């Protein structure tokens, strides 16, 4: 890999500092990490390079985001060129061309009728923006009583207060309450008695969407602003939607005038074999949140894609009026927009959308070979996502999965853990041989874990 950094920065990037204390790391056991730090100094294609020169196969696409693989030349060059041309300009009452070009490109690949894009800097910001938009939409239509949100158990929607409130992972919420009021939750769709070892969408479980009707019997439907779900639950353990489930949610929301929000921060930009999960499932929401694969992880960026009907509700006032009193300093950042355009070019020109179905099928066959591995109680997959759920060790929940992830890392494969579940989400450029490497590492690790 060519070293493009000025030498002082390159030296820092390649060598861990002696004092690790100042950096308070996110979602990390800081004291444990700093006692034995795991540092990455480079990445290319499917692999990370550690500080001691080891090559680690990336089975997580960074953090569900490096969909086209690391160090994509087109994306790197676009960022470099834009940094030298225009480093920053505010998007408040001014702009730059790339923001408008990127919005148009996203609208072109988004579901039909969803052509308006609001830029954020992360998935968390996208979710909080979408929730604000939902309430503001109803107020703009003189329906301001609609303030309630309905999320789902096991759902992950970022770490803002809005996202935490509608999310359904208890450990994430525990330390920060009280959260937003006026929120309720649907049950999740996982039931190993009925849908264990599913391939793609499980046949059982569509009826669970009808729980929305039960919630609406408790809370007047005219008070509900939006239902927000991940089309495929990601961080909560990779839960594909049962056949017909999303269709039922869409029908119930439409019937009651409730907006349907798809959180596609993970599933957007090719993860399921198409630009968006909404297209894979044939269900069009009113709002889509996205981030991660939007710039291939190269520059922080997120977005909220809304239907033309939602956008139009904001444009009934004077042309001089600010339609949405909301935004961020870095909304539509020039470097992020350059990365976003180059990322879409990469997906399209390298056939990562078009080739999605075939690579996803190969992935399904590979991961289900673990069905007979030690401790495996379930495997579920959809697109280029998969989860291998383990039988928990008695009295030590998640310990077996954590040890498995550590053994895989020592074997040169990076995967994640969610409770007692191994979570997999590799870049879309993965080869069959690399799929086999991931599966073999997991099988071997499980064979040596008590």
N, C-alpha and C positions, 0 to 999 in steps of 0.2 A: 504494500500500500504506500503510495507516495505521501510523504510528510509535507503537508501544505501549511502547517502552522509556523509562525515565527519561532525561532529557536527557544526563547525563554518559555513561551507557552508550551511548545512541544515537550520541553524538559519536564514541566509540571504535569502535563497530561500523561506522561509515561512513567512517572515516579510518584508513589504515594507519599504524602507529607508525613513528617514525624508526629505531628499533633493532629489527631483526628477529632478531638473533642469539640471544636467550634461548630461543626456541621451536625444539626439535629435532623437525622434522617427520617423520612416518612415511612409509615407502616413497617418499622424495623425495631428489633430489639437492639437498641443502640450500643449498650454496654457489651452485649455478647458479640455483635459484629466487630466492634472496634478492638476487641481482644484477639480476634483472628480474622482480619478483614479479607473479603473476597473482592478483588479489584479487577475490572475489565479496562483495558487500555486501547483496544481497537476492535473493529468488526468489519466483516466483509462477506457478502453473500449469505450463507446459512450459518456462519460461524462467528463467535466472539473469540477474542484473544485475551487471556488473563495477563496479569503483571509478570508472572513467571513463564510466559510464553506458551501456555497450554491452549489448544484449540477446543472450544466448547460448542457443540451443535445446539443451535437455538431452537428449542421445541416450543417456545412461547411467542415467537415473533416480537421479541422485546417484552412488551406487556400488552399483548394482543394487537400491536400497532404496526410493526414493520412488515407489512403484508407483502411487499415486493422484494424483501431481502435487504440486507444492510449495504450501505455504501453504493447505492445506485448512481452511476456516473451522471445521468441526466439531471437527477435531483440535486446532487452536489454542485454541479455547474450552475444550475439555475439560482441557487442560494448565493453562490460566490458572485455571480454577475449582478444580482440585485443589490447585494450589500455594497458593491462598489458604485452603484448608480443612485439608489435612494434607500437610505437605511431606515427612515421612519417618517411618517406623516400621520397626523390624526385623521380619523374617519368621522369626526364630529363636524358637520357642515363643510367638509372638504373631502378629497379623496385622491386616489391614484388609479391608473388604468387596470392594474392587475387584479384589484378587488372585484371589479365589474366583469373582467374576463373569467375569473374563477367562478363567480356566482353563476354566470351563464353556462359554464362547462358542467357544473354540478347539476343545475336544472335540466340539462340535456340528458343526463344519465339517471336522474331521479324518476320515481314513478310519475306517470302521466298526471298532469294537473297540479304538480308540485314544483313550481318554478321560482319561488322566492326564497332567498337565502340570507340569514342574519349570521354574521361571523362572531365567534367567541374565541377563547383561547384554550379550552379544555372541555372534556365531557361533562365535568361537574358544572361549569358555567353554562354549557348548552342546556342541561336539565333545568337549572334554576331559571334560565331565560325562557324556556318553553312553558314552565309553570306560570311565570308572570304573564306571558303572552296569552295563555288560556284564560286567566282571570280577566285580563284587559280586553280580550276579544268579546267576552260576554257583556262586559260593561259597555263596550262600544255599541252593542246591539240592544242596549237598555234592558239587559238581563243580569244585573249586577248581583242578584242573590246567589248566583252560581260561584261558590268559593271553595267547595269541597273537592279534594283529590282522592283518588283510589289507586293505590299501588298493589304490590303483590308480595307475598312471603317469598323469601330467598332472593328477591330482586335487589340489584345494585344499581344505583343511579348517581354515583359520585359522592363527594364529601361536603358539598354545600348544605346549608340548613334545609333548603327545599328538597334536595336530593336525598338527604338522610331521612327526612320526614316520610317520603313516599317509598323509601327502600324497605327491605324486609330481612336484613341480616342483623340479628340482635346484637352481636358483639360490636358492630360498627356504631350502633346507636347508643350503647349503654352509657358512655361517659359524657354525653353531650346534651342530655335532655334538661328541661322539656323542649321538645321540638315543635314544629308547626302543629296547631290544632286543626280540626276539620279534615282529618285524614283517616281513611280506612284501608283495609288490605284484603285482596283476594287470596285464597289458598294457592300454594304452589301445585305443580302438576305431577310431581314424582311420587310414584307408588310402586315399589319393587314387586309387590304381589301381582300387579297387573301389567307393568310395562318394563320389567328388567330386560337387559340385553337388547334394547330396541335399536333398530338401524334406521336412522332418519327419524321421521315423525312417528311416535308410538300410536298404535291404533286405538288404545284405550285412553279416555280422559277428556274428551270434548265436553262432556257434561259439566266439568268443573267450571267452565265459563259461566254456567247458569247461576253460580254463586253471586255473580254481579247483580242479578235480579233480586236475590235475597237481601243483599246489602242495600239496594235501592228501596226495598220495602221498609227498611229501618230509617234510612235517610231519604227524604223527599228527593226524587230525581231532579226536580227543578233547582236544587241547591248544589248539584254536582257539576263542577267545571270540566274535569277531564279524568280519564283513566289512563295511567301510564304503565306500560309493561315493556320489558325486553322481548322481542320476538322469540329469541332464544336466551333464556337465563344464562348469564356468563359466569361471573365470579361466584355466584351462588351454587355452582356445580355443573354447568352445562346441561340445561334441561330443555330439550327440543319441545316445541308445542305439539300436543296431540293433534291428530288429523281432525280438522273442523273447529278446533278451539278458537283460533284467532278470528275465523269467520263469525263465530257466535258473538265474540266480544264486539266486533265491528257492527253487527246487526243490532245488538242491544244499545250500543252507544248512539247509533244513528236514530233509532226509534225514540230515544229520550233526549235528543239534542245535546249529547255529551261529546266533547272532543276526545278522540283517541290519539294518544301519543305513543309512538314506537321509539324506544331508546335503542338506537342502532350504533351506539358508540363502538361496540365490539363487532356487530354483524355487518356494518356498512363497509363499502369499498372492497367487495370481493370475497369476504370471509365465507359466505355460503355458496359461492359459485356464480354470483350475479352482483351488480353494483350494490343492491340493497336487499335485505331479507324480505321486505314488503313485496318485491317482485317475485322472489322465489315462492312465497306462500300465496301470491295472488290476492293479497289484502292490502288496501291502501288506507293508511291512517290520515289524520288531519295535519299532524306535525311529526317530523322525524328529527331526533337529535343525533348528531354525529361528531366524530373527532378521530383520534387514533390513526386509522389507515388513511385518513384524509390527506396527510402529508407524509405518509410512510414513517411517522414518528420523528422525522428529521427536524421539524420546528413545531413547537406547541401551537395547536390550532383546533378549533371546534366550530360547529355550525348548527343552526336550526333551520330546517327546511320546512316551509309551511305551504299548505294548499293555497291556490289562488283565492279561494273563497275566504279563507281566514285572513289573508293579507288585505283583501278588498274591504273587509269590515272596518279596517283602521283608516280608510282613505275618504271618509264621508265629510270630514271637516275642511276648513280652509287649506289651500295649498301651502300657506306659510306656517301651518301648525306642525309641531313635532308629533308624528303619529305614535311613536312608542318612546316614552321617556326612560330610556334604558340603553346601556352600552358599556364598553370597556375601553380603557386607554389603548389597548393593543388590538381592538377589533379590526380585522382586515389588515394586519401588519404586512408590510411589503415583502419581507423575507418569507413569511408564512404563505402568502399568496403565490409567490414564485415557486415555493416547494409544492404547493397544492396543484398547480397547473402541471408542473413536471411530473408529479406523481400520477395524475390521471393519464398523461401521455404515456407514462411507463406501463401502467396497467393495460392500456389499449394497444399500444404498439408491440408489447411482448405477449399479448394474447392471454393475460391473466384472468380477465373476465370470461373470454370465449372458451378457454381451456378448463375453466373451473369445474364443470360437471365431471369430466374424466378424472381429474386429479382427486376430487372429493370421493369418487368411487374407489380409487386405489387406496385412499386413506382409510375408508371404512373397512375394507378387507384386511388391511394391515392391523388396525387396532383391535379388531375382534379376534385376532389370533391369540390374544391374551386371556380368552375366556377360561382356559384351563390352568392359568398361572396361579400360584399360591396366593391365598387370601382374597381373590377377586370375587366380589359379590354382584357387580353390575358393570356393564360397559354401555355407554350411550354416545352416539356421534351424530353430527349433522354438518354438512359442508366440510370445512377444514377445522372443525372443532371436535374434541372428544374428551370424555371423562372416564376414568377407571376408578370405580368406587371399591374400597377395601373393607373387609370386615374389621371393625375396630378391635383393638387389643383391650381386653377386659381391664377396666379401671384406669385406662390411659388413652382416652379418645385422641385421635389424630397422631399419636406417637408413631404408629406403624407407617403412616403415609409420610410423615416428616423424615423418618429414617430412610424410606425408599427414595425420596427426592435427593437426600444427601448422597446416597450410594450412586444414584444416576449421575449426579454432578461429578463425583470422583471418576466415573466411567466416561466423562466427557459429554454428557447430555444434560441440558437445562430444561426442567419442567417445573410446574408449580403445584402447590398443595392448597386445597380448600377443605378444611376439616379432615375427613378420612377419604378424600377424593383426590386423585391425581388428575390435574387439568392440563390439557394439551391444545396448543393453538399455533402451529408452525407457520413460517412464511409460505406464501402461495407458490414459491419457486422450488419447494421441496421435491427431491427425487425419490423414486421407489427405494433406492438403496438407503437413503437417509431415513425414510419411514421405517425401514427394517432395523436401522441402527437404534432408533428410539424404542421400538418395541422390544428388541433384544436387551437393551439396557434395563428396561423396566422388568422384564421377565427374570433376568439374572439378579436384579436387586431384590425382588420379591422372594426369590428362592433362598436368599441369605438373611431375610428379616424374620425375626421370630413372631 
